[in-house]
């Protein structure tokens, strides 16, 4: 008996087995109402989406991030499901205000706390990593205080280890998941969530983003909040408060802008300017992180996740974008190959180009009000992966994640909009390619050849 007790104690002392047991316990608790409904024992309002969303909240930041991905993937999940998981964006159960004040006192000290005239008890937003409160500096300047949730670091590390184990097992069991590079996704998730828990890095990301917008003349269409560096630490970030509505608030956006298509075009221009001319981009543009400000500009917040690329990755992504805009299947195949996505050694190049062209280029005409085209894409992608041993690289996966968010905003505001075929957006792309080519040629690389087609 004592041997069994000692073995159980050892298992519970190890982070990964302990979190696995917690996961099982949470799942049993949260899905019990669903079982009761199935047995007609009550709980008629229980749904699978609600039970899973509550389980994610119980399990913490790592799982909430997956909930955010579900919320921003309307082409993969039903409206009822995405509406439920939208609560993972900024409606997570809040930390009590008294605990927030204790964290602020520990991080900033009494002298720094005296810099605030007010700090509101009710949070503006409560998300997976942090909670945000409105306040005013002693001179009346409106600010927001982003305060990291206590005790999340140890839990996140255990969850990441468990996810990594599950990913390795899943890839061994499924060839499709191997082609999706599930372990690479978890590795990227590990890197980004660790960075996201250091608010000093986020402050630098905001400064870099603002400097790029200023350099490229884009402050007229977008901005980020100013950082109050003297009042910010690893766990606390104090920012200028921006006023506006979320980008998924259709009525609010229409009250603030004359043409919603210009807003969609602006999101595209900011995104691709950052990728091509800055080598980085906001890596988590779900609806809780983009505002349409009262003056009509885009307001970007929460820079905890920022994607960054090597010069070679930037060049491959630029080729991929140019190929999609101009309909060049051969350039598209080369771009995917240069990303490191193809591992097959005896590749038949002409056959590979034909398959890439047939799989990807129909997406140029895709609009989110025509989902049949997307439904046809995924079987072709799986066949392409199996035939040519295609593995999506981490950088490409992160790009696709942001484009899926963008697709949601198109669906809300103008389902017929397509940036690949929109003449004004193509003019923006052409301008970006000219600037990118100038940078690229300084590194003795070939220029992008593109002929946009309206």
C-alpha positions in Angstrom: 0.0 0.0 0.0 2.7 2.4 0.9 4.5 1.7 -2.4 1.4 2.6 -4.3 1.0 5.8 -2.2 4.6 6.8 -2.8 4.2 6.2 -6.5 1.1 8.3 -6.6 2.8 11.0 -4.7 5.7 10.9 -7.2 3.4 11.2 -10.1 1.5 14.1 -8.6 4.9 15.9 -7.9 5.8 15.8 -11.6 4.3 18.8 -13.5 3.1 17.0 -16.7 1.4 14.0 -15.0 -0.2 16.3 -12.5 -1.6 18.6 -15.3 -2.8 15.5 -17.1 -4.8 14.5 -14.1 -6.1 18.1 -13.7 -7.2 18.1 -17.3 -9.1 14.8 -16.8 -10.7 16.2 -13.7 -11.7 19.4 -15.3 -13.1 17.6 -18.4 -15.2 15.3 -16.1 -16.6 18.3 -14.2 -17.3 20.6 -17.1 -18.8 17.9 -19.4 -21.1 16.4 -16.7 -23.9 18.8 -17.6 -23.7 17.6 -21.2 -24.0 14.0 -20.1 -27.0 15.0 -17.9 -28.7 16.6 -20.8 -28.2 13.5 -23.0 -29.7 11.4 -20.2 -32.6 13.9 -19.9 -31.7 14.7 -16.3 -31.8 18.4 -16.8 -29.2 21.0 -17.9 -31.1 21.7 -21.1 -28.9 24.8 -21.8 -25.7 22.9 -21.7 -23.8 22.8 -25.1 -20.6 21.1 -26.1 -19.1 24.5 -27.0 -20.0 26.1 -23.7 -18.7 23.1 -21.7 -15.4 23.1 -23.6 -15.0 26.9 -23.3 -15.5 26.7 -19.5 -13.0 23.8 -19.3 -10.5 26.0 -21.2 -11.0 28.8 -18.7 -10.4 26.4 -15.9 -7.2 25.0 -17.4 -5.7 28.5 -18.0 -3.7 30.5 -20.6 -2.4 27.8 -22.9 -5.9 26.4 -23.5 -7.5 29.9 -23.7 -5.1 30.6 -26.6 -6.6 27.7 -28.5 -10.1 29.0 -27.6 -9.1 32.3 -29.2 -8.1 30.4 -32.4 -11.5 28.7 -32.5 -13.3 32.1 -32.0 -11.4 33.5 -35.0 -12.1 30.5 -37.4 -15.6 30.9 -38.7 -14.9 28.9 -41.8 -14.0 25.9 -39.7 -16.6 26.1 -36.9 -20.3 27.0 -36.6 -21.4 30.6 -35.7 -22.8 29.2 -32.3 -19.3 27.8 -31.5 -17.3 30.9 -32.6 -19.8 33.1 -30.6 -19.2 31.1 -27.5 -15.4 31.0 -27.8 -15.4 34.8 -28.5 -15.6 35.1 -24.7 -12.1 33.7 -24.6 -10.8 36.9 -26.3 -11.4 39.3 -23.4 -14.2 38.0 -21.2 -12.2 35.4 -19.1 -13.2 35.2 -15.4 -11.5 38.2 -13.8 -9.0 38.4 -10.9 -10.4 40.3 -7.9 -9.4 44.0 -7.8 -7.8 43.7 -4.4 -5.4 41.1 -5.8 -4.6 43.3 -8.8 -3.7 46.2 -6.4 -1.4 43.9 -4.4 0.4 42.9 -7.7 0.7 46.6 -8.6 2.1 47.5 -5.2 4.7 44.7 -5.4 5.8 45.5 -8.9 5.7 49.3 -8.9 6.2 50.2 -5.3 4.3 52.9 -3.3 6.0 55.8 -5.0 5.0 54.7 -8.5 1.4 54.0 -7.4 1.2 57.6 -6.3 1.5 58.5 -10.1 -2.1 57.3 -10.6 -5.1 59.5 -9.7 -7.5 56.6 -10.2 -7.4 52.9 -11.1 -10.8 51.4 -11.8 -11.8 48.2 -9.9 -13.8 46.7 -12.8 -11.5 45.5 -15.6 -11.9 46.7 -19.2 -10.8 43.2 -20.4 -9.8 39.9 -18.8 -7.8 37.7 -21.1 -5.7 34.6 -20.9 -2.3 36.2 -19.9 -3.4 39.4 -18.2 -6.2 41.7 -17.0 -6.6 45.3 -18.2 -7.9 48.1 -16.0 -8.6 51.7 -16.9 -7.1 54.5 -14.9 -5.8 58.1 -14.9 -2.3 59.4 -14.2 -2.0 62.2 -11.6 -2.3 64.8 -14.4 -5.5 63.3 -15.7 -4.1 61.4 -18.7 -6.3 58.3 -19.5 -4.2 55.1 -19.3 -4.7 51.4 -19.2 -2.9 49.1 -16.8 -2.1 45.6 -18.1 -1.4 43.3 -15.1 -0.2 39.7 -15.5 -2.3 36.9 -13.9 -0.5 35.5 -10.8 1.0 32.1 -10.8 0.6 31.4 -14.6 4.3 30.7 -15.5 4.6 27.3 -13.8 1.2 26.2 -15.1 2.0 27.3 -18.7 5.3 25.4 -18.7 3.5 22.2 -17.6 0.8 22.7 -20.2 3.3 23.2 -22.9 5.1 20.0 -22.0 1.8 18.1 -22.0 0.9 19.6 -25.4 4.3 18.7 -26.8 3.9 15.1 -25.7 0.4 14.9 -27.2 1.6 16.4 -30.5 4.4 13.9 -30.8 2.0 11.0 -30.2 -0.5 12.4 -32.6 2.1 12.9 -35.4 3.1 9.3 -35.0 -0.5 8.2 -35.3 -1.5 10.5 -38.2 0.3 11.3 -41.4 -2.0 14.3 -41.9 -0.9 15.8 -38.6 2.8 15.2 -39.5 2.2 17.2 -42.7 0.5 20.0 -40.6 3.7 20.1 -38.5 1.9 19.8 -35.2 5.1 19.6 -33.2 6.3 22.7 -35.0 3.1 24.5 -34.0 3.6 23.6 -30.4 7.2 24.7 -30.5 6.2 28.1 -32.0 3.4 28.3 -29.3 6.0 27.6 -26.6 8.3 30.4 -27.9 5.5 33.0 -28.3 3.7 32.4 -25.0 7.0 32.7 -23.1 7.7 36.0 -24.9 4.1 37.1 -24.2 4.7 36.8 -20.4 7.4 39.4 -20.5 5.8 42.8 -20.8 9.1 44.5 -21.4 9.4 42.7 -24.7 5.8 43.9 -25.5 6.8 47.5 -24.8 9.7 47.2 -27.3 7.4 45.6 -29.9 5.0 48.6 -29.6 7.9 51.0 -30.0 9.1 49.1 -33.1 5.6 49.0 -34.6 5.1 52.7 -34.1 8.5 53.6 -35.6 7.7 51.5 -38.7 4.3 53.2 -39.2 6.0 56.6 -38.9 8.8 55.6 -41.3 6.4 54.4 -43.9 3.9 57.2 -43.6 1.1 55.0 -42.2 0.2 56.9 -39.0 -2.7 58.4 -40.9 -4.4 55.0 -41.0 -3.1 53.1 -38.0 -1.4 53.6 -34.6 -0.6 51.9 -31.3 -0.7 53.3 -27.8 2.2 55.2 -26.3 4.1 53.2 -23.6 4.7 54.7 -20.2 8.1 53.0 -19.7 8.8 54.4 -16.2 5.6 52.7 -14.9 6.1 49.3 -16.7 7.8 46.1 -15.6 8.0 42.5 -16.6 4.5 41.9 -15.2 2.9 45.4 -15.5 2.5 47.5 -18.6 1.0 51.0 -18.5 -0.2 52.4 -21.8 -2.0 55.3 -23.3 -5.7 54.6 -23.5 -7.2 54.4 -27.0 -10.9 55.0 -27.6 -12.9 53.3 -30.2 -14.8 50.0 -30.9 -13.6 46.5 -31.7 -13.1 45.7 -35.4 -15.8 43.0 -35.3 -18.4 45.5 -34.1 -20.1 46.1 -37.4 -22.4 48.9 -36.3 -19.6 50.7 -34.3 -17.2 50.5 -37.3 -19.8 52.0 -39.7 -20.4 54.9 -37.3 -16.6 55.7 -37.4 -15.7 55.2 -41.1 -17.1 56.3 -44.4 -16.1 53.1 -46.3 -15.6 49.8 -44.5 -13.6 48.6 -47.5 -11.0 51.2 -46.8 -10.7 49.8 -43.3 -10.2 46.3 -44.6 -7.6 47.6 -47.1 -5.8 49.4 -44.2 -5.5 46.1 -42.2 -4.0 44.5 -45.3 -1.6 47.4 -45.9 -0.4 47.5 -42.3 0.1 43.8 -42.1 2.0 43.3 -45.3 4.1 46.5 -44.8 5.2 45.1 -41.5 6.1 41.7 -43.0 7.9 42.9 -46.1 9.5 46.2 -45.0 9.9 45.5 -41.3 10.5 41.8 -41.1 7.9 41.5 -38.3 4.2 41.7 -37.7 1.5 41.7 -35.0 1.1 37.9 -34.4 -2.2 37.9 -32.7 -4.7 40.1 -34.5 -7.9 38.6 -33.2 -10.8 41.0 -32.8 -9.9 41.9 -29.2 -6.6 43.3 -30.4 -7.7 45.7 -33.2 -9.8 48.7 -32.6 -11.4 51.2 -35.1 -10.7 54.4 -33.3 -13.1 57.3 -32.9 -11.1 59.2 -35.6 -11.4 56.2 -38.1 -7.9 54.9 -37.8 -7.0 51.4 -36.8 -5.7 51.0 -33.2 -3.5 48.0 -32.5 -3.1 46.7 -29.0 -1.6 43.7 -27.2 1.8 43.2 -28.8 2.7 40.2 -26.7 3.0 38.0 -29.8 5.1 39.4 -32.7 6.2 37.3 -35.6 9.7 37.9 -36.9 11.4 36.5 -40.0 14.9 36.0 -41.3 15.8 37.7 -44.6 15.3 34.4 -46.5 11.9 33.9 -45.0 10.9 37.4 -45.9 11.9 36.8 -49.5 10.0 33.6 -49.7 6.9 35.1 -48.2 7.1 38.1 -50.6 7.3 35.6 -53.5 4.3 33.7 -52.1 2.3 37.0 -51.9 3.4 38.1 -55.3 2.4 34.8 -56.8 -1.0 34.8 -55.2 -1.7 38.4 -56.4 -0.5 37.8 -59.9 -1.6 34.2 -60.4 1.9 32.9 -61.1 1.8 29.2 -60.2 5.5 28.6 -60.9 6.6 31.4 -58.6 4.2 30.1 -55.9 5.7 26.6 -56.1 9.2 28.1 -55.8 8.2 30.2 -52.8 6.7 27.3 -50.9 9.8 25.3 -51.7 12.1 28.1 -50.5 10.1 28.2 -47.2 11.5 24.7 -46.5 8.0 23.1 -46.8 9.1 20.3 -49.2 11.2 17.4 -47.9 10.9 15.0 -50.8 14.3 14.4 -52.4 13.2 12.9 -55.7 10.8 15.7 -56.5 9.3 15.9 -60.0 9.4 19.7 -60.3 6.9 20.0 -63.2 4.4 17.7 -61.5 4.9 19.6 -58.2 4.3 23.0 -59.9 1.1 21.7 -61.5 -0.2 20.4 -58.2 0.6 23.6 -56.4 -1.1 25.6 -59.1 -4.2 23.5 -59.0 -4.3 23.6 -55.2 -3.6 27.2 -54.3 -4.4 29.5 -57.2 -8.2 28.9 -57.1 -8.0 30.7 -53.7 -7.3 33.9 -55.5 -11.0 34.1 -56.3 -12.1 33.0 -52.8 -14.6 35.2 -51.0 -15.9 34.2 -47.5 -19.5 34.2 -48.9 -18.4 31.3 -51.2 -17.2 28.6 -48.7 -17.5 25.8 -51.3 -14.2 26.9 -52.8 -12.5 26.6 -49.4 -14.1 23.2 -48.8 -12.5 22.0 -52.0 -9.1 23.4 -51.0 -8.4 21.3 -47.9 -8.7 17.8 -49.7 -6.4 19.1 -52.4 -3.9 20.4 -49.7 -3.9 17.0 -48.0 -3.3 15.3 -51.3 -0.5 17.7 -52.1 1.1 17.0 -48.7 0.9 13.3 -49.1 2.2 13.2 -52.6 5.1 15.7 -52.2 5.9 15.3 -48.5 4.9 18.9 -47.7 5.4 20.2 -44.2 4.1 23.7 -43.3 6.9 25.7 -41.7 6.2 27.6 -38.4 6.5 31.0 -40.0 3.9 30.1 -42.7 1.5 28.7 -40.1 1.7 31.9 -38.1 1.0 33.9 -41.3 -2.0 31.7 -42.1 -3.4 32.2 -38.6 -3.4 36.0 -39.0 -5.0 35.7 -42.5 -7.8 33.5 -40.9 -8.5 36.4 -38.5 -8.6 38.8 -41.4 -11.1 36.5 -43.1 -13.4 36.9 -40.2 -13.4 40.7 -40.5 -14.1 40.4 -44.2 -17.1 38.1 -43.4 -18.5 40.7 -40.9 -18.0 43.8 -43.0 -18.0 42.9 -46.7 -18.1 39.2 -47.6 -17.5 40.0 -51.3 -14.2 41.7 -50.7 -11.0 39.9 -52.0 -7.7 41.5 -51.5 -6.1 39.5 -54.2 -8.5 40.9 -56.8 -9.3 44.4 -55.3 -7.6 47.0 -57.6 -6.8 49.5 -54.8 -5.2 46.7 -52.7 -3.2 45.5 -55.8 -1.9 49.1 -56.1 -0.7 48.9 -52.5 0.9 45.5 -53.1 2.7 46.9 -56.2 4.1 49.8 -54.2 5.2 47.4 -51.4 7.0 45.1 -54.0 8.9 48.1 -55.4 10.1 49.0 -51.9 10.8 45.4 -51.1 12.8 44.8 -54.3 15.0 47.8 -53.4 15.8 46.2 -50.1 16.2 42.7 -51.7 18.6 43.8 -54.3 21.0 45.3 -51.7 21.4 41.7 -50.6 22.2 40.4 -54.2 18.8 38.7 -54.4 16.6 38.5 -57.5 13.8 41.0 -57.7 10.1 40.0 -57.6 8.5 40.0 -61.1 4.8 40.7 -60.8 2.0 41.6 -63.1 -1.1 42.4 -61.0 -4.4 41.4 -62.6 -7.6 43.0 -61.6 
